[in-house]
Amino acid sequence: MFPGLKPAAEWDEDYLVKEVFSRAKGSEYNWIEFKSSQLTHHESNLKAQLGKELSAFGNGDGGCIVVGVKEDKKSASIEIDGGVALSWKNGPKQWFENVLPDLTEERTTSLNIYTITRDETESHSKIQPDHAIFVIEITPHSDRPVQDLESLRFYQRVSGKCDPMRKREIFALASRQQRPDIVIDGLEVAPKGAQGGDQRREWAAYGISVVLANHGGSASSLSIDIILPGCVVYSRSDWRCATPTAGVSKGSYTVYSCEFREPLRGRQTKRFDLGYFKLKNHMFFSGGDLCRHDIIACLAYADDAPPARWKGVLSRMGAEIEADIQAMLTTNDLPKDSFWVKQKGAQEKGLIEEFRIEDFIASPK
């Protein structure tokens, strides 16, 4: 979540002081907020402050609330204040887990809570015995804008603090969230363990997976098209998918479609397995001339949003992949590792630039 830092789950006292504090000290940061353990003596005030922070982080790019740390913004000092007593509320972690989700109008479930305990082997530990620091990690809310339930206001992080959002800012955020905003993060081709043809083993089964990220509102239905060079497809009928449509030839390419009934929530990234194909083994040879068109492309449709588009080079994957395929042909063993289709740096760079995905869109879905 934070560039240059370990995941919050891996923080300990030493890392918190040397890395996290040093990055936050003296700067107007929007990714972290420190709360003193003294707030636990005033439960209503603690809940009020945490509700605002949950709203602000949920409406933005997410962030962390660290409870058990004292901050003086005037002197730019940040230090551990001893931590929260583990006996508080019969267990602070459980209290946070039970209370935090209900502090916003739309329940905040996209959070994790981590405990940083005293290192008994460290004599200079600032965390008192039977105390701990609690790190509340918040990811961007899937249904923004997020409203603080107590004040009934919407907040955002500005210059290191919580500020109420103006009406136009709330409307702008809401309008961006209504429609899905799908991005194709990557495409993977992986051997599936089957091959055949004649003694030359002309084909092998390869699974194709696509990673989709949704930066907008929740999508109730998804459809993914894969566009493959026709010359690498061994048989158009051997396409396996949960809800497949037959491969359709369009010029030198074949288009396969697959529908998914499962939703993709806002701010969610998910991998979709599209099934497997029988593909010709020679397609990976870096010196081969059997396939002039070696672009693989992908289109992802989500509800009424514009389709996401992606294209990359399928063949000529480099010496390691070529060696794997050659070994498969000579020893009857499939390559063990999957690989990501490259988008840049291919020999046929101009071919990618000339390839028009638009040519394969008949009509909006």
N, C-alpha and C positions, 0 to 999 in steps of 0.2 A: 504493500500500500504506500510505503514511503520510500522514495528513491534513495538508494545508498544505505538503507538500514535493513537489518535482519527482520523477518516476520515477527510480529509482536509475541507470538507463542514462544519464541526462543530468547526473549529478553531475560536477563537476570540482574541482580543489583549492580554489579560492576559495569555491565553493558549500558544499563539505564543511566548511570552517572557519567560515564566517559563518552558515550556516543549520543544518546538521546538528549540529555541535558545540554551538551555542548552545541548541538545543532539548533536547539530551541532558544538558547540564551541570547538575549539582546536582539532578537529578530521578531518581526510581526508574522507569526506562523499561523496557518489555518488548518494544520493537520493534527494538532495535539492540544489538549487542555489539561491543566493540572488542578487538582482539588485537594485541599488540606483534609487530613483525617479528622480535624476538629468539627467538620461538617456533620460527621456521624452522630455528634451530640445534639444535633438539631435536625431531626429527620424531615420535617416539613420543608425546611430550607434546602436540604440536600436534594429532595425529590424535585423541588421547583427548579433548582439549577440544572439538575441532570435532564429534566424534560426539555429545557431550552437547548441544551447541547445536543440531545438526540435529534431534535428538529433541525438544528443547523447542520450537523454532520450528515444527516439523512438527505437534506436538500442539496448538499454539495457533493464533494468527492469522497466522503467518508472521513474517518479519522479516529483518534484515540482519546479517551478520558483516563487520566492516571490519578487514582485516589490514594492519598498517603504522601503527597508531595506539597511542600510549601513554596509558593512563588511570590517574589516581590518584584513587580514589573518596573518600579521606579529605580531600584538598584540593580535590576537585571539579574537577580540571584534566584537560583532554583536549587532546592535541597530536600532530601528525604526528611520528613518530620517525625519519624518513628514508626509510621504505618498504622493500619487499622487493626484493632484488637480482634483476634480470631474468635473471641467469645461474643462479639457484638452481634445481636439478633440471632444468636445460636448458629452463626455461620454467615459471614458477610457475602460470600460467593453465592450462596443459595438465595439470600435476600436480593442481591442484584438480579439474579436470573428470574426471580418471581415478580419483582416490582418494575424493572425497567421497561419491559414490553408494553405495559399499560400506561406509560407516561405520555404517549402520543395518541392522537385520534385514530390513526391507522397503526395498529400494533407493530412495534418495532421488533421484528424477529431476526433481522440480519445483523446480529451482533455476537461477539465472542467475549468471554471473560477469562482472563488469565491471572494467576496468582504468583507474585514474586515474594518468596519467603527469605528469611534470614539465613545467611550462610554461617553455620556454626563454626566453621573452620577459619573464618575471617574475624579477627579480633576488632577490626575497625568498622564493622557493619553498623550502619545507621538505622537499621530496622531492629526494633526492640524484640526481645524474646516473646513468643506467642503473639506476634503481630505480623502483618504482611501488607504489601502494596498490591493494589488491584488495578489491572489494565483492562479497560472496556474498549474493545475494538468494534467500530461501527462501519459497515459498508453502506454505500448509497442505497437509499430506500427504493424498493421496486415500484411503489405507488406514490410518487411525489406530486404535489408538495406535501410535506409532513407538518402537521399542526401540533403544537404543544397543547396538551389537554387542559392544563391548569390555567394558563393565560389566554388560551384560545387564539394565539398568534403564531405566525409562521416566521422562522428564524433562518439566518444564513451566517456563515463565518466571513467576517470582514476585518482585515488588519488584526488578526489574532483574537477577536472577540465575537460574541453573539450579538447580532443586530436584527431587529424586526424587519421583515421584508415589506416593501411597499406593494400596493395593490397591483400595479402593472407588472412587478417582478413575479408576483404569485401567479398571475394570469399567464405570463410568458412561460414560466416553468411548467404549469399545468398543460398548456397547449403542446409543449415539446414532448410531454409524457404520453399523450393520448394515442399517438401512432407509433407502432414499432419502428425501430431504427436498427436494421440488421446489418452486421458486418461479417464477412467471411474471414475468419482469422487464419485458416490454414486448411490444407487438404492432404490426406495421408493415403498412401498405397501400401498394402501389406500382403505378403504371401499367405495363402490359406491352406497350403499343404496338399493340394491336389494338382495333378498335371496329367497330360495325355496326348492323344493324337496317334501318330505312328511311332516307330522306334526313335525318331528324332525328337520326340517330346515337343511337339509344335506349340502347345499351349500350357499355361499354368493359371490356376485360379488366384485372383488377387482381390482382396477386399478394399473398398474405398470408404473413407470416413471424412466427414467435413466438420470443422469446428465453427460454430456460429456464436457471435456475441450480440446481445440486444442492448443497445444504448438508449432505447426509448421506452414506450409503454409495452405492456404484456401482449404477446401474440398468442392467439387461440389456436391457430393452425399454421402449418408450414408445408411448403413444397420445395423440393430441391431438384434441379436439373443438372445432370452431368453431361458434358459435351466431349466426346472422345474422337480421336482420329479414326475413321473407318478402317484404315489399314492395319490397326493394331488389335481390332476386335476379332476374335476367332469365330464367335457365333453370337449373333444378336439375340437368339432365343435363350441363351444361357445367362440370364440376368436375374439375380435373386434379390428380392426386396419384400418388405412386409406388404406394401400396396403398390406393386409395380405397374408400369405401363410399358408396352413393347418398345424396344429401341426403334427410333425413327431415323431414317437416313435423310440427311440434308447435305447434298453435295458430297464433299470428301469427309464429312463428319457424321457421327451417330449420336443422337440425343436420347438419354434415358431420364425418366422422371420417377420420383418417389415422394409420396405424401406421408406426413406425420401428424397424427391426431393429438400428440402431447403438446402442451403449451410451452412457450419460452418466455419466462417472466422478464420484466424490465430489469436491467443491470445484471442479467444472468449470461454466463458463457457455458455452452454445452456442446458435447460431441455427439454427432449423429452418424451411425453406421448405415451406409446406403446399400449394403449387400455385397455381392462379389460378381466378377466377370471372368470369362475365359479370354485371356489376352495372349497374343502371340509373343513368344519368348524373344524373338529377334528385335523387338521394339526398343530394347535397352542398349543395343550395341552402339557404341560411340562412333564406329566407322561405317555403320550400315547405311545403305541408300534405299532401303525397301519402303521407307515411310517419309515422304517429303513433309507431310503435315504432322507435326508432333506437338501441337498445342492441346492441353487439357483445360477445359473451362467449367465454371460452375455458376449457376444462378440460384439464388435463394429467395423465395417469396414468403411474406408474412402478412396475413390479412390483406388490407388494401394499401400497404406501404409499397413504395417503389422497390423493385428487385435489387438485391445486392449482387455484385458482379465480381468475378475473380478469374484470372487466367494465368497459366504457368506452363513451363516446358515439361513434358512427360518423359521424353527419351533423352539420351545423352546425359546421363546423370553423373558421369565421372568414373574414374578408374575403379573405385571400390565397388560400386554397383555392378559395373561390367564384369569384374572378377567374380562376384557372387553369381551372376547369371551364367557365366561360363562354367563355373563349378557345378551349377545345377545341371547343365546339359551333359557334363562328363561323368558326374558321380551320382546322378539321380537324387541329389539333395537340394531342397529348396533353400534360398537364403533365409537366415534366421531373423534378420532385423527388418523392420519396416522403415520407410523413408518418407520424408516430406518432399512434395513436388516443388521444384525450384521456380521462383518467379523472375529472378534476375540472374545475370551473369552467364546465360546460356550462349552457345555459339550462334544460335539463330535469333539474336536479340531483335533484329528487325522483324522477324516473323510474329513475335508477340505484339509489336506495335501495330502491325498491319491487321492482325486478327480482330474482327469486329463481333463482339458478343451480340450486339444489337441485331445482327443478321439472323439470329436464332430465336428471337422473341416474336412469336406470331401475334399474340394479343395479351393484354394484362390478364392475370389469373384472379 
